[in-house]
Amino acid sequence: MALKRPMDWISFGDSLSPLYPRGLLVVQDGFNYEGPEMVPQNFKLISAQKMVDVLK
């Protein structure tokens, strides 16, 4: 099935390493612009523990 528009992605995994014992959230930009110019995509890595702490 072909996508009709680009998508950003979010992925979550648990127990990936001792650095992230509660898991890791990975967010990827589909497109990344600086003004009118497209630049390379980037990823954000967020500790699941930090998310839990913020949501308390």
PyRosetta script that sets phi, psi and omega in degrees:
from pyrosetta import init, pose_from_sequence

init()
pose = pose_from_sequence("MALKRPMDWISFGDSLSPLYPRGLLVVQDGFNYEGPEMVPQNFKLISAQKMVDVLK")
pose.set_psi(1, 123.2)
pose.set_omega(1, 179.9)
pose.set_phi(2, -84.4)
pose.set_psi(2, 138.6)
pose.set_omega(2, 176.2)
pose.set_phi(3, -82.5)
pose.set_psi(3, 137.4)
pose.set_omega(3, -179.8)
pose.set_phi(4, -86.0)
pose.set_psi(4, -13.8)
pose.set_omega(4, 177.5)
pose.set_phi(5, -146.4)
pose.set_psi(5, 154.2)
pose.set_omega(5, 179.7)
pose.set_phi(6, -65.3)
pose.set_psi(6, 155.8)
pose.set_omega(6, 179.7)
pose.set_phi(7, -127.9)
pose.set_psi(7, 144.4)
pose.set_omega(7, 166.3)
pose.set_phi(8, -87.5)
pose.set_psi(8, 158.0)
pose.set_omega(8, -176.2)
pose.set_phi(9, -123.8)
pose.set_psi(9, 145.9)
pose.set_omega(9, 171.8)
pose.set_phi(10, -129.8)
pose.set_psi(10, 134.0)
pose.set_omega(10, 178.5)
pose.set_phi(11, -134.8)
pose.set_psi(11, 146.3)
pose.set_omega(11, 179.5)
pose.set_phi(12, -133.8)
pose.set_psi(12, 133.6)
pose.set_omega(12, 176.8)
pose.set_phi(13, -134.0)
pose.set_psi(13, 153.2)
pose.set_omega(13, 179.3)
pose.set_phi(14, -118.4)
pose.set_psi(14, 153.7)
pose.set_omega(14, 177.2)
pose.set_phi(15, 52.9)
pose.set_psi(15, 44.1)
pose.set_omega(15, -179.0)
pose.set_phi(16, -76.9)
pose.set_psi(16, -33.1)
pose.set_omega(16, -179.8)
pose.set_phi(17, -164.6)
pose.set_psi(17, 166.0)
pose.set_omega(17, 176.6)
pose.set_phi(18, -61.4)
pose.set_psi(18, -21.3)
pose.set_omega(18, 177.6)
pose.set_phi(19, -69.6)
pose.set_psi(19, -25.1)
pose.set_omega(19, -178.2)
pose.set_phi(20, -132.0)
pose.set_psi(20, 68.5)
pose.set_omega(20, -174.6)
pose.set_phi(21, -64.5)
pose.set_psi(21, -25.7)
pose.set_omega(21, 179.0)
pose.set_phi(22, -95.0)
pose.set_psi(22, -5.7)
pose.set_omega(22, 179.3)
pose.set_phi(23, 118.9)
pose.set_psi(23, 177.7)
pose.set_omega(23, -175.6)
pose.set_phi(24, -142.4)
pose.set_psi(24, 131.7)
pose.set_omega(24, 174.4)
pose.set_phi(25, -100.1)
pose.set_psi(25, 127.8)
pose.set_omega(25, 178.7)
pose.set_phi(26, -117.3)
pose.set_psi(26, 124.4)
pose.set_omega(26, 179.6)
pose.set_phi(27, -120.0)
pose.set_psi(27, 130.5)
pose.set_omega(27, -177.8)
pose.set_phi(28, -120.8)
pose.set_psi(28, 133.0)
pose.set_omega(28, 176.3)
pose.set_phi(29, -80.2)
pose.set_psi(29, 131.7)
pose.set_omega(29, 175.2)
pose.set_phi(30, -70.2)
pose.set_psi(30, -42.2)
pose.set_omega(30, 176.1)
pose.set_phi(31, -135.5)
pose.set_psi(31, 146.8)
pose.set_omega(31, -179.6)
pose.set_phi(32, -135.1)
pose.set_psi(32, 118.3)
pose.set_omega(32, -177.9)
pose.set_phi(33, -115.8)
pose.set_psi(33, 145.0)
pose.set_omega(33, 166.3)
pose.set_phi(34, -118.9)
pose.set_psi(34, 99.1)
pose.set_omega(34, -171.6)
pose.set_phi(35, 66.5)
pose.set_psi(35, -135.4)
pose.set_omega(35, -179.6)
pose.set_phi(36, -83.3)
pose.set_psi(36, -7.2)
pose.set_omega(36, -174.4)
pose.set_phi(37, -92.3)
pose.set_psi(37, 130.4)
pose.set_omega(37, 175.7)
pose.set_phi(38, -80.4)
pose.set_psi(38, 131.6)
pose.set_omega(38, 179.3)
pose.set_phi(39, -119.2)
pose.set_psi(39, 167.8)
pose.set_omega(39, -178.3)
pose.set_phi(40, -55.2)
pose.set_psi(40, 149.7)
pose.set_omega(40, 177.3)
pose.set_phi(41, -65.8)
pose.set_psi(41, 163.8)
pose.set_omega(41, 176.0)
pose.set_phi(42, -142.4)
pose.set_psi(42, 166.9)
pose.set_omega(42, -178.4)
pose.set_phi(43, -121.7)
pose.set_psi(43, 146.6)
pose.set_omega(43, 171.8)
pose.set_phi(44, -114.3)
pose.set_psi(44, 130.8)
pose.set_omega(44, 178.4)
pose.set_phi(45, -112.9)
pose.set_psi(45, 122.6)
pose.set_omega(45, -175.3)
pose.set_phi(46, -128.0)
pose.set_psi(46, 125.3)
pose.set_omega(46, 177.9)
pose.set_phi(47, -64.4)
pose.set_psi(47, 131.6)
pose.set_omega(47, 177.6)
pose.set_phi(48, -62.5)
pose.set_psi(48, -31.9)
pose.set_omega(48, 177.8)
pose.set_phi(49, -62.6)
pose.set_psi(49, -39.8)
pose.set_omega(49, 178.3)
pose.set_phi(50, -65.2)
pose.set_psi(50, -36.8)
pose.set_omega(50, 176.8)
pose.set_phi(51, -64.4)
pose.set_psi(51, -43.8)
pose.set_omega(51, 178.9)
pose.set_phi(52, -61.3)
pose.set_psi(52, -44.1)
pose.set_omega(52, -179.9)
pose.set_phi(53, -61.2)
pose.set_psi(53, -41.1)
pose.set_omega(53, -179.1)
pose.set_phi(54, -69.1)
pose.set_psi(54, -35.2)
pose.set_omega(54, -175.7)
pose.set_phi(55, -82.9)
pose.set_psi(55, -7.1)
pose.set_omega(55, -180.0)
pose.set_phi(56, -67.4)
pose.dump_pdb("model.pdb")
